[in-house]
Amino acid sequence: MRTKSTLLISAALLSVFACETKQYNEQDKAEVTANLEDYVDSIETAVKIVPVHNWTAIDQKYDSLDSKAEIVYKDINADDQQIELIEIRYETIVEKGKTDQEMFEETADMHMKNLEAWWEKTSGKVEKGTENTVEEIEEASQESLNWLEKNFDKLSKESKKKVEEIRKELEKD
């Protein structure tokens, strides 16, 4: 009887462990992979449209999705080559995006300095009674003003404020 009880208990325990399933399945794997891929696609699109981003927030969201994917892949003992390829793609996109952002900010800064230099040089004439108008703006300064106006929505708040001030003064005269 004791042997029979031990066998029954052992069988029950064995069946509990044998029936224990993993927490995740192939559908979960497909879902986390799709989420990660969709996020990387959205970042790729965003860096093509807008040059300035909050890279910390982007990285945090990516890391969260990547961690979840790694947990699922590990739980079902799946080869994680697919998420590694997504990670390589993500890193490439971020690297290019950061380079593009840096170039945009340098270009904006150059145009802002050019316009401010012209404004400082010519704003003194206003005090002497000479008017500054949009028509009188020098070619290089006009190019900078045009570039800044074209990319106005992408500029920092500080640059937007400076451009608006200069624009108002030019329109006022």
SETOR-620233 format. One line per 2 residues: for each residue x negated, y, z negated of C-alpha. Coordinates in pm, whole numbers, plus 32768, in hexadecimal, padded with zeros to 4 digits. Each point is the difference from the previous one (the first is absolute). Example, Ala and Ser with C-alpha at 12.3 -4.5 7.8 and 13.67 -1.06 7.14 Angstrom:
2
7B32/7E3E/7CF4 ~ 7F77/8158/8042
***
This chain:
173
8000/8000/8000 ~ 7EE6/80E7/7FAC
7F5E/7FBE/8152 ~ 8149/803C/80AC
802A/814F/7F49 ~ 7E9C/8065/8054
803A/7FA7/816C ~ 8144/80C3/800A
7F61/8132/7F5F ~ 7ED3/7FE4/80E7
80E3/7FDD/812E ~ 80CB/812D/7F90
7EC8/80D1/7FCF ~ 7F73/7F89/8149
8141/8057/80B5 ~ 8000/815C/7F61
7E9D/803D/8079 ~ 803F/7F5C/814F
813D/80C9/803A ~ 7F56/8141/7F9A
7FEA/80CD/813C ~ 7F1B/8119/804E
8083/815A/7FC0 ~ 7FE8/8064/816F
8041/7F5D/8151 ~ 7FBA/8033/8173
811D/80F9/801D ~ 7F60/80D2/7EED
7EB5/7FE9/80B8 ~ 80A1/8079/8143
80AC/811C/7F44 ~ 7EC9/8083/7F4E
7F38/7FE5/8140 ~ 8109/80C1/80C1
8010/810A/7EEF ~ 7E88/802C/8008
7FF8/8009/817C ~ 8123/80F9/8010
7F54/80E5/7F07 ~ 7EBC/7FFC/80C7
80C8/8049/813D ~ 80A5/812A/7F56
7EAF/8087/7F8D ~ 7F77/7FDA/8160
8127/80C6/808A ~ 7FE6/8109/7EF2
7E8F/8048/803E ~ 804B/8032/8171
810E/8101/7FB3 ~ 7F7D/80C1/7ED3
7E8D/8033/7FB9 ~ 8012/803C/7E87
8068/7EF0/7F08 ~ 7FFD/7FA6/7E91
7F0C/7EDD/801F ~ 8018/7FA7/7E8E
8177/7FC2/8018 ~ 7FD5/7F43/8148
7EF2/7F21/7F6A ~ 80CD/7FBF/7EC7
812C/7F8B/80CC ~ 7F22/7F29/80DE
7F52/7F66/7ED1 ~ 8151/7FAD/7F66
807B/7F50/813C ~ 7EB0/7F52/8031
7FFB/7F82/7E97 ~ 815D/7F70/8023
7F9C/7F55/8146 ~ 7ECA/7F6C/7F60
80CC/7F78/7EDD ~ 80F8/7F59/80EC
7EEF/7F71/80E0 ~ 7F43/7F79/7ED3
813C/7F6B/7F68 ~ 8050/7F36/8137
7E92/7FB6/804D ~ 8014/80AD/8152
7ED6/8074/80CA ~ 7FEC/8178/7FCC
7F55/804A/814C ~ 8136/80B8/807B
7FFE/80F8/7EE0 ~ 7E89/8028/8025
8034/8066/816D ~ 810C/80F7/7F94
7F0F/808B/7EFC ~ 7EF0/8032/8105
80FA/80B4/80DF ~ 8074/80D7/7EDC
7E9B/8061/7FA3 ~ 7FB8/805F/816A
8139/80D8/8012 ~ 7FB2/80AC/7EB5
7E98/8041/8065 ~ 806D/809C/8149
8116/80C1/7F52 ~ 7F11/8092/7F01
7F0D/8061/8114 ~ 8119/80A4/80C7
8078/80B5/7EC9 ~ 7EA3/8081/7FB9
7FDA/8078/8167 ~ 8157/80AB/7FF5
7FAC/80B0/7EBA ~ 7EAF/8071/8089
80A8/8084/813D ~ 810E/80B1/7F36
7EF6/8098/7F1F ~ 7F36/8077/812E
8133/80A3/809F ~ 8068/8099/7EB5
7EA5/8093/7FC6 ~ 7FF8/8087/8164
8153/80A6/7FD8 ~ 7FAD/8087/7EA6
7EB5/808F/807E ~ 80B4/80B0/811B
810C/807B/7F11 ~ 7F00/808A/7F09
7F45/80AB/811A ~ 8134/80A0/8097
80D9/803E/7ECD ~ 7F1C/8121/7FA3
806D/80AE/8140 ~ 8165/8005/7F82
7F97/80E1/7EE4 ~ 7F71/80F2/8102
8146/800A/80C0 ~ 7FAF/7EFD/810B
8109/7EF6/8026 ~ 7FB7/7E8D/8017
80F0/7F48/80DE ~ 801B/7EA0/8083
7FA2/8088/8159 ~ 7EB7/808E/7F7B
7F87/7EC0/7F60 ~ 7EB6/7F81/808B
8009/7EC8/80DA ~ 7F4C/7F1C/7F09
80D7/807F/7EE2 ~ 813B/7FD4/80D2
7F95/7E9A/8047 ~ 7FD9/7FC7/7E8A
8151/80A0/7FB6 ~ 80A7/7F2C/810D
7F60/7EC2/7F77 ~ 8066/8055/7E9D
8166/804D/806A ~ 8014/7EC0/80CF
7F89/7F31/7ED7 ~ 80AC/80D4/7EF7
80CE/7EE4/7F6B ~ 7EC6/7F32/7FCC
7F3A/8112/7F4D ~ 7FC6/8018/7E8B
80E3/80EA/7F3C ~ 7EE3/80F7/7FD3
7FB6/800E/8176 ~ 8172/8023/8053
8018/8128/7F15 ~ 7ED1/80AC/809E
8081/7FCA/8161 ~ 8157/8089/7FA1
7F65/8137/7F63 ~ 7F2E/804A/8134
8123/7FB8/80E9 ~ 80E5/80EF/7F3D
7EFD/8113/8008 ~ 7FCE/7FD5/8177
8178/8005/8041 ~ 8031/812C/7F1D
7F1C/80E3/80CA
***
